[in-house]
Amino acid sequence: MLTSINQLPRKRINFNNIFGLFLSLFLIGIMGCGAEEKPLSDNPLTSERGTVSEESQKILDRSQSQTTKQHGNHEGIFEFSGMEEAVEDARRNRPSLNSPRDPSRSPEAILPSAKAPHSQSQPLDEAAIWEAGIQRYEGKHVTIYSDAPRKHIEDLPKIFDLAYQEWCDYFDLPPALPIDGLWKIRAHVLANPESRPRFEKVGLLPQEVPPFANGYAQTKAIWIYDQAIHSEYYQRHLLIHEGTHAFMLSHFGQCDAAWYTEGMAELLGTHHWDGEELQLAYFPQSKEEVPYWGRISLVQDEVESGRSLDLGGVTQLSISYQEENRAYAWCWALCALLENDPAYRDRFREMAVLSGQDTFKQQFRAAWQADAPRLAWHWQLFQQEIAYGYDFGANQLNWKTPRPLISAESVQIQADQGWQSSGFSVQEGQTIRLAATGRFQIADQYNGQAREIFSEAGGVTFRYYDNQPLGTLLLMVFPEAATLEEVPPFQEPTAVGIEREWTAKRSGTLWLKVNDSPAERNDNQGTPEIEMQPLSTP
């Protein structure tokens, strides 16, 4: 973990951004996507960053407000019930060979542009396609037409077929019983935008497909531009992203929550490929694993620049042709938290089967009814700490029902875990003394050599993370909000060190951790002990 004497690269956190407005997570989405990809510049390295739509810019500006709180009207937010029953009902009636879809909820019935292009219902002139310089690549679940170099395309049918198995596993769909027999789509990989006339002339690109930056999806067909000249990884990512849209449309129908459809396509499109095995919904461990992707770096840059988004800001982003990469980055980050944190994963996955139903947003509200304020707070924390290799297990929040700190108490925390509840609450204005004892391992390498590095709560100054020595004891007050209106803005952690007198600036539960990257706690060991002595009451 520790290979040199320097400061870990780390963004500075801007804590003036406000994150109330959890209600907006469940408001009606501005637009639905999946049947019709709303492309944007998916290349974080490009100099053409594009412009943000006026509607989304208003949302971004609102989330960047410097006021202390912004809350909407929460009346009736969690009055919908019966989520579990709805999931079971949806599963019983899920499309299969023996259970055809309700045509009223098909993509074609909801969004005309979701229909398979007319050219797919007409015989293709394969000879004309060949003469146009377009080659055909056949897989079990995809036929790919491309005028890009063969070496950029020849592995894609195998990868798409493996992705199909991953989709079936993820969504708990039996591969042997797809909705219409053998599920298969047509994919088109254009060498560049100048290839459009070539594909149009031979019936592979209907007029209804608008100009797109990188990719576009319909129910039975997808189109992408060749990315392999820049990144083979991003070529696969874009193919799987658009394929996810087509798969979800075919099996679940059109979803009108844009953040969810784009977030899911980004979530499953982010993958690991070793040449034989494919893993979807992969959380990248390093930037080098995912060249040309850049989602984590984008979120970090947004937070550092004071453009953090509350949940309402994310869920109301419109995904338009003009919008830049950050919209995808935010949608992916929210889905990544819900997918990877053990406290949310099962509920989040259950929602896919409801995504094509009219009650999707209501059922999503119901799924998080009991702990909505905690999720709103967790989202604030996650976007501040997001990093390549983020360890969701080590950073899972262990919520406890707190007791007031009215006398001296002692707690232990685990050095290999992130924020941990002390189990005790303080009141705004209350002063306490904290004193930490015990040594713990904070690293197992030094300058690339195996070596156990130990620390006390004051930290070790040979290496820093977030402007604090590794191992420094940190404190934060987590709100125990009963309602969404009570969820406060984020506050910067306080460095405690070996001993400190401290006065609470807000009421809530004391949470503690030793300072380290959220991606690098697996080599920590030990349990420092912290004594907490109340000195005054508010």
C-alpha positions in Angstrom: 0.0 0.0 0.0 2.7 2.5 1.0 5.5 2.7 -1.5 7.0 6.2 -1.1 7.3 9.1 1.3 4.8 11.5 -0.2 1.3 12.7 0.2 -1.4 10.5 -1.2 -3.1 12.3 -4.1 -6.4 13.5 -2.7 -8.9 16.1 -3.6 -9.8 18.8 -1.1 -13.3 18.5 0.0 -15.6 21.4 -0.4 -18.0 21.3 2.5 -20.2 24.3 1.5 -22.4 22.3 -0.8 -25.8 21.3 0.5 -27.3 17.9 0.3 -30.9 18.1 1.8 -33.6 17.5 -0.8 -33.6 13.7 -0.7 -37.2 13.9 -1.9 -36.0 14.7 -5.4 -34.6 11.1 -5.7 -38.2 10.0 -6.0 -39.7 12.9 -8.1 -40.7 12.2 -11.7 -37.6 12.0 -13.9 -37.2 14.6 -16.5 -36.9 12.0 -19.2 -36.6 8.3 -19.8 -33.7 6.7 -21.6 -32.9 3.2 -22.7 -35.1 2.9 -25.7 -33.4 6.0 -27.0 -29.9 6.7 -25.9 -29.3 10.3 -25.3 -25.6 10.4 -26.1 -23.0 12.7 -24.6 -19.3 13.0 -24.8 -18.3 9.8 -23.1 -14.6 10.5 -23.5 -13.3 12.3 -20.4 -10.1 13.2 -22.2 -11.7 15.0 -25.2 -11.2 18.7 -25.5 -14.8 19.0 -26.7 -16.6 19.0 -23.3 -19.9 20.1 -24.8 -22.5 22.3 -23.0 -25.0 21.5 -20.3 -28.7 21.7 -21.0 -30.4 24.8 -19.6 -32.7 22.5 -17.4 -29.8 20.6 -16.0 -27.7 23.7 -15.4 -30.5 25.0 -13.2 -30.4 21.8 -11.1 -26.6 22.1 -10.8 -26.8 25.7 -9.8 -29.4 24.9 -7.2 -27.3 22.1 -5.7 -24.3 24.5 -5.5 -26.2 27.0 -3.5 -24.4 28.3 -0.4 -27.5 28.4 1.7 -27.5 26.1 4.8 -30.5 24.0 3.8 -32.7 23.3 0.8 -35.7 21.1 1.3 -38.7 20.5 -0.8 -42.2 19.5 0.0 -42.0 16.0 1.5 -45.7 15.5 2.0 -46.7 11.9 1.1 -43.1 10.9 0.1 -43.3 7.5 1.7 -47.0 6.8 1.7 -46.9 4.1 -0.9 -46.7 0.6 0.4 -46.6 -3.0 -0.9 -43.2 -2.9 -2.6 -42.5 -6.6 -1.7 -45.8 -7.7 -3.1 -45.2 -5.7 -6.3 -41.9 -7.3 -6.8 -43.3 -10.8 -6.4 -46.2 -10.0 -8.7 -43.8 -8.6 -11.3 -41.6 -11.8 -11.1 -44.7 -14.0 -11.5 -45.7 -12.1 -14.6 -42.2 -11.6 -16.0 -42.0 -12.1 -19.8 -41.0 -15.5 -20.9 -41.8 -17.8 -23.8 -45.0 -18.9 -22.0 -45.9 -15.5 -20.6 -46.0 -12.8 -23.3 -45.5 -9.2 -22.3 -48.3 -6.8 -21.7 -48.3 -4.8 -24.9 -49.4 -1.6 -23.1 -46.0 -1.6 -21.3 -43.8 -2.5 -24.2 -41.2 0.0 -25.3 -42.9 0.3 -28.6 -46.2 1.3 -27.0 -44.6 3.9 -24.7 -42.0 5.4 -26.9 -42.3 5.2 -30.7 -38.6 5.6 -31.3 -38.0 2.4 -29.3 -39.4 0.3 -32.2 -36.9 -1.8 -34.1 -35.9 0.1 -37.2 -37.9 -0.6 -40.3 -34.7 -2.0 -41.9 -34.6 -4.8 -39.5 -38.0 -6.1 -40.7 -36.7 -6.0 -44.3 -34.2 -8.5 -45.8 -30.7 -7.1 -45.9 -28.7 -7.1 -49.1 -25.6 -8.8 -47.7 -23.8 -8.4 -51.0 -24.3 -4.7 -51.0 -23.2 -4.5 -47.4 -20.0 -6.3 -48.3 -19.4 -4.2 -51.3 -19.8 -1.1 -49.1 -16.8 -2.2 -47.0 -18.9 -3.4 -44.1 -18.0 -6.7 -42.5 -20.3 -9.0 -40.6 -19.4 -10.7 -37.3 -21.7 -13.3 -35.9 -22.3 -14.2 -32.3 -25.1 -16.2 -30.5 -26.8 -13.1 -29.2 -25.5 -10.4 -31.5 -24.8 -9.8 -35.2 -22.2 -7.0 -35.6 -21.8 -4.9 -38.8 -18.7 -2.7 -38.9 -16.4 -0.8 -41.2 -13.8 -0.5 -38.5 -10.5 -2.5 -38.6 -11.1 -6.1 -38.1 -8.8 -6.3 -35.1 -11.0 -3.7 -33.3 -14.2 -5.9 -33.7 -13.4 -9.6 -33.9 -13.6 -10.2 -30.2 -16.8 -8.3 -29.6 -19.3 -11.0 -30.4 -17.7 -13.3 -27.8 -17.7 -10.4 -25.3 -21.4 -9.6 -26.0 -22.4 -13.2 -25.6 -20.7 -13.3 -22.2 -22.4 -10.1 -21.3 -25.7 -11.7 -22.1 -25.0 -14.4 -19.5 -24.0 -11.7 -17.0 -27.2 -9.8 -17.6 -29.3 -12.9 -17.1 -27.5 -13.6 -13.8 -27.7 -10.1 -12.6 -31.4 -9.7 -13.3 -32.2 -13.3 -12.2 -33.5 -14.2 -15.6 -33.2 -17.8 -16.9 -31.1 -17.7 -20.1 -33.1 -20.7 -21.5 -36.3 -18.8 -21.4 -35.8 -15.4 -23.0 -38.9 -13.4 -24.0 -39.0 -14.2 -27.7 -37.1 -17.4 -28.1 -33.4 -16.7 -28.7 -32.7 -13.1 -27.7 -30.5 -11.5 -30.3 -29.9 -7.9 -31.5 -28.0 -6.2 -34.2 -25.0 -4.0 -33.3 -23.3 -1.5 -35.6 -19.8 -0.2 -35.0 -19.1 2.7 -37.3 -15.5 3.6 -37.9 -16.4 7.3 -37.4 -19.2 9.8 -38.1 -18.3 9.9 -41.8 -19.4 6.3 -42.0 -23.1 7.2 -41.5 -23.9 7.6 -45.3 -22.3 4.2 -46.0 -24.5 2.5 -43.4 -27.6 4.4 -44.4 -27.3 3.4 -48.0 -27.4 -0.3 -47.3 -30.2 -0.1 -44.7 -28.1 -0.4 -41.6 -28.8 3.1 -40.2 -32.5 4.2 -40.6 -33.3 7.9 -40.8 -35.0 7.8 -37.4 -31.6 7.4 -35.7 -30.5 10.9 -34.9 -26.9 12.1 -34.8 -25.1 10.7 -31.7 -21.8 11.4 -30.0 -20.7 7.9 -29.2 -23.7 5.5 -28.9 -27.4 5.0 -29.5 -29.7 2.2 -28.5 -33.1 0.8 -29.5 -34.9 -2.4 -28.5 -33.3 -4.6 -31.1 -30.4 -2.6 -32.4 -27.5 -0.5 -31.1 -25.0 1.8 -32.8 -21.6 2.9 -31.5 -18.6 4.6 -33.0 -15.3 2.7 -32.9 -13.4 3.6 -29.7 -10.6 1.0 -30.0 -8.3 3.5 -31.6 -8.3 5.3 -28.2 -9.1 2.4 -25.8 -10.1 -1.2 -26.3 -11.6 -1.0 -22.8 -13.9 1.8 -23.7 -14.9 0.0 -26.9 -16.2 -2.8 -24.8 -17.7 -0.5 -22.2 -19.7 1.4 -24.8 -20.9 -1.9 -26.5 -22.1 -3.3 -23.1 -23.6 0.1 -22.1 -25.8 0.2 -25.2 -26.4 -3.5 -24.9 -27.7 -3.1 -21.4 -30.2 -0.6 -22.6 -31.5 -3.0 -25.3 -31.6 -5.9 -22.8 -33.5 -4.0 -20.2 -36.0 -2.6 -22.7 -36.6 -6.1 -24.1 -37.1 -7.8 -20.8 -38.6 -5.0 -18.5 -40.0 -2.3 -20.8 -39.4 1.4 -20.9 -38.4 3.1 -17.7 -39.0 6.8 -17.3 -36.4 7.4 -14.7 -33.4 8.6 -16.7 -30.9 8.5 -13.8 -31.8 4.8 -13.3 -31.6 3.7 -16.9 -28.3 5.6 -17.6 -26.9 4.6 -14.2 -27.6 1.0 -14.8 -26.1 1.1 -18.3 -23.0 2.7 -16.8 -22.9 0.3 -13.8 -23.1 -2.8 -15.9 -20.9 -1.4 -18.7 -18.1 -0.9 -16.2 -16.4 -4.3 -16.4 -13.3 -6.4 -16.0 -12.1 -8.5 -18.9 -9.0 -10.8 -18.7 -9.4 -12.3 -22.2 -11.6 -15.2 -21.1 -13.8 -14.1 -18.2 -16.0 -11.1 -18.1 -17.3 -9.4 -15.0 -20.0 -6.7 -15.2 -20.8 -4.1 -12.5 -17.1 -4.0 -11.7 -15.8 -1.2 -9.4 -12.4 -0.1 -10.9 -9.4 -0.6 -8.7 -7.2 1.9 -10.6 -7.4 4.4 -13.4 -5.2 2.2 -15.5 -7.8 -0.6 -15.5 -10.3 1.6 -17.3 -8.6 3.9 -19.8 -10.8 6.6 -21.4 -13.6 6.0 -18.8 -12.9 8.6 -16.1 -16.2 8.5 -14.1 -14.5 8.5 -10.7 -12.1 11.3 -11.6 -15.0 13.3 -12.9 -17.0 13.0 -9.6 -13.8 13.9 -7.6 -13.3 16.9 -9.8 -16.9 18.0 -9.4 -16.7 17.8 -5.6 -13.3 19.5 -5.5 -14.7 22.4 -7.7 -17.7 22.9 -5.5 -20.2 21.3 -7.8 -21.4 18.4 -5.6 -24.9 17.2 -6.3 -27.5 16.1 -3.7 -29.6 13.1 -4.6 -32.2 15.4 -6.1 -29.6 17.0 -8.4 -28.6 13.6 -9.7 -32.1 12.2 -10.2 -33.2 15.3 -12.1 -30.3 15.5 -14.5 -31.5 15.3 -18.1 -29.2 13.2 -20.4 -29.1 15.2 -23.6 -26.9 15.2 -26.6 -25.2 18.4 -25.5 -24.5 17.3 -21.9 -21.0 16.5 -20.9 -19.6 13.4 -19.2 -20.5 14.5 -15.7 -24.1 13.4 -16.0 -23.1 9.8 -16.6 -20.5 10.0 -13.8 -23.1 11.1 -11.3 -25.7 8.5 -12.4 -23.1 5.8 -12.2 -21.9 6.9 -8.8 -25.3 6.7 -7.3 -26.0 3.3 -8.8 -22.6 2.1 -7.7 -23.3 3.0 -4.0 -26.7 1.3 -4.1 -25.3 -1.8 -5.8 -22.1 -2.3 -3.8 -23.1 -1.4 -0.3 -24.4 -4.6 1.4 -27.1 -2.5 3.2 -28.7 -1.5 -0.1 -27.8 -4.2 -2.7 -30.7 -6.6 -2.4 -33.3 -3.8 -2.5 -31.6 -2.1 -5.4 -31.5 -5.3 -7.5 -35.1 -6.1 -6.9 -36.1 -2.8 -8.5 -35.1 -3.8 -12.0 -38.1 -6.1 -12.4 -40.3 -3.1 -11.7 -38.5 -0.6 -14.0 -40.9 -1.0 -16.8 -44.0 -0.5 -14.7 -46.0 2.7 -14.0 -45.4 2.3 -10.3 -41.6 2.2 -10.5 -40.9 5.5 -8.8 -43.5 4.8 -6.1 -42.0 1.4 -5.4 -38.5 2.8 -5.3 -39.7 5.3 -2.6 -41.2 2.4 -0.6 -37.9 0.4 -0.8 -36.1 3.1 1.1 -38.9 4.3 3.3 -37.4 3.2 6.6 -33.9 4.7 6.2 -34.3 7.5 3.7 -32.6 10.1 5.9 -29.6 7.8 6.5 -29.3 7.1 2.8 -29.4 10.9 2.1 -26.5 11.3 4.5 -24.6 8.3 3.3 -24.7 9.7 -0.3 -23.1 12.9 1.0 -20.3 10.9 2.6 -19.8 8.6 -0.3 -19.3 11.3 -2.9 -16.8 13.0 -0.7 -14.7 9.9 -0.3 -15.1 8.1 -3.6 -11.9 6.7 -5.0 -10.5 4.0 -7.3 -10.5 0.8 -5.3 -13.1 2.1 -2.8 -13.7 -0.8 -0.4 -17.4 -1.0 0.3 -17.1 -3.7 2.9 -14.5 -1.8 4.9 -16.5 1.4 4.6 -20.0 0.1 5.4 -21.8 2.2 8.0 -22.6 0.4 11.2 -25.6 2.4 12.3 -26.5 2.0 16.0 -29.2 3.5 18.2 -27.2 5.9 20.3 -27.3 6.7 24.0 -26.6 10.2 25.3 -23.0 10.8 26.5 -23.7 11.8 30.1 -20.7 10.1 31.8 -17.3 8.8 31.0 -17.4 6.1 28.4 -14.8 4.0 26.5 -15.1 2.5 23.0 -12.9 0.6 20.7 -12.8 1.0 16.9 -11.2 -1.2 14.2 -8.3 0.2 12.3 -9.3 -1.6 9.1 -12.8 -0.1 9.0 -14.0 3.3 7.9 -16.4 5.5 9.9 -17.7 3.6 13.0 -20.5 4.6 15.3 -19.4 5.2 18.9 -22.9 4.4 20.0 -23.1 7.7 21.9 -24.8 11.0 21.0 -23.9 14.6 21.9 -25.8 17.8 21.9 -24.9 21.0 20.1 -22.7 23.0 22.4 -21.6 20.1 24.5 -17.9 19.9 25.3 -16.1 16.5 25.8 -12.5 15.3 26.2 -11.4 12.5 24.0 -8.2 10.5 24.8 -7.0 7.6 22.6 -4.6 4.8 23.6 -3.2 1.8 21.8 -1.0 1.1 18.7 -2.3 -0.3 15.5 -0.9 -1.3 12.1 -1.5 1.3 9.4 0.4 -0.2 6.5 2.4 -3.3 5.5 4.8 -1.8 3.0 7.4 1.0 3.0 9.1 2.1 -0.2 7.9 -1.0 -1.9 9.3 -3.4 0.7 7.3 -5.5 3.1 7.3 -3.8 6.4 4.7 -3.4 9.1 4.1 0.3 9.9 2.5 1.1 13.3 0.8 4.2 14.5 -0.9 5.7 17.5 -3.9 8.0 17.3 -1.6 11.0 16.5 -0.8 9.5 13.2 2.5 8.9 11.4 3.9 11.8 9.4 5.8 9.8 6.7 2.6 9.7 4.7 -0.5 11.9 4.5 -4.1 11.3 3.3 -6.5 14.2 2.9 -4.0 16.6 4.5 -3.8 14.5 7.7 -1.1 12.0 8.8 -2.1 8.4 8.2 -3.5 6.9 11.4 -4.7 10.2 12.9 -7.9 9.7 14.9 -10.8 11.5 13.2 -14.2 12.5 14.5 -17.5 13.4 12.9 -21.0 13.9 14.1 -23.6 12.0 12.1 -27.1 13.3 12.3 -29.8 11.0 13.6 -32.5 12.7 11.5 -36.0 11.5 11.9 -37.2 13.2 8.8 -35.7 14.4 5.5 -36.0 18.0 6.6 -33.6 17.3 9.5 -30.8 16.0 7.4 -28.1 18.7 7.7 -25.3 19.7 5.3 -22.0 17.9 5.4 -19.3 19.0 7.8 -15.6 18.4 7.6 -14.2 15.7 10.0 -12.3 16.9 13.1 -8.7 15.6 13.8 -8.6 14.4 17.4 -5.2 12.8 17.6 -4.0 11.4 20.9 -6.1 13.8 23.1 -8.4 16.8 22.5 -11.1 18.8 24.1 -13.9 19.4 21.5 -17.2 21.2 21.4 -20.0 19.8 19.3 -21.3 22.2 16.6 -24.4 20.1 16.0 -26.3 17.4 17.7 -26.0 13.8 16.6 -24.0 10.6 17.1 -20.2 10.5 17.4 -18.5 8.5 14.7 -14.8 7.7 14.7 -12.1 6.3 12.4 -8.3 6.3 11.9 -7.3 8.3 8.8 -6.5 6.2 5.7 -7.7 6.0 2.1 -11.1 4.2 1.8 -9.4 2.0 -0.8 -6.4 1.0 1.4 -7.7 -0.3 4.7 -7.1 -4.0 4.0 -3.5 -3.9 5.5 -4.6 -2.2 8.7 -4.9 -4.1 12.0 -5.6 -3.2 15.6 -8.2 -1.7 17.9 -7.4 1.7 19.4 -9.4 2.6 22.5 -11.0 6.0 22.9 -12.2 7.4 26.3 -14.9 10.1 26.1 -15.5 12.3 29.1 -18.3 14.9 29.0 -17.0 18.3 30.4 -20.1 20.3 30.0 -23.7 20.2 28.9 -25.4 22.6 26.5 
